[in-house]
Amino acid sequence: MSESDVLKVLRDFLEQEVIESPGSDIQPDTPLLELGILNSFSTMRLTSFIHRRFEVEIPPEDMTGRNFSDLRSISALVTRLTAASDSERQP
């Protein structure tokens, strides 16, 4: 899955499950932490969704503000983790 596809999936989740306002126009660079869209509870929900949807665990060292500051950074993190996971699964 491309990073832009991951971004769309994550945007849809945030709009429907966190903000509860589909079509709220979250942009890839919207500052999710600064605006309070992501807080401890919503970040926990998001990481749980990422685990279920993309079948990856986010290591504690990757749970940083830089990786969760906006959709672009979260998408890059998920893309990196899924690529690493895929390469580990291949014989």
Secondary structure by P-SEA (a helix, b strand, c coil): ccaaaaaaaaaaaaaccccccccccccccccccccccccaaaaaaaaaaaaaacccccccccccccccccaaaaaaaaaaaaaaaaaaacc
